[in-house]
Amino acid sequence: MTNTRYGAAALAAIFFSAGSAFAAPVEYHCDYKVHGQGGFLSKKAIFFVDEAKGTATAFDNMVSAMHKKPIPAVLSRPTKKRMQLDWKIENVPISTNFKENFDVSIKYKASINVTNNTSRVKARIDRELSNNLSASGSCKVKK
């Protein structure tokens, strides 16, 4: 009977110490300097990342304008020091100088260096518009 009690205590200790190895969800509050033009990139963004679950969401001015709340982003970890988030916004209305109106889809890719909390974000529009859209900056971590 005593062996079972010690065995359960040891198992619980292993379980709880292993559970603490998983990081809690993290918020990255990022400030960017936008390079290029077009208004498709924001000067501020918030990313909610839960690495234990492999999930993330993105929220910036474009997401707010189109969805009013954070949207899912695909989370990947290309290297130990860098995470990547990819998301897409569809049916963004565009007006040109030639009085043309149409909708575009924009693919976003944010890279966050988790060792120094710097970040880059790029936007790619699905039409023949200016596709040289990028921003860089730093992020503050909020747990």
Summary of the structure (lengths in Angstrom):
residues: 143
radius of gyration: 20.4
end to end distance: 42.1
largest distance: 83.7
contacts: 385
relative contact order: 0.21
helix: 18%
strand: 54%
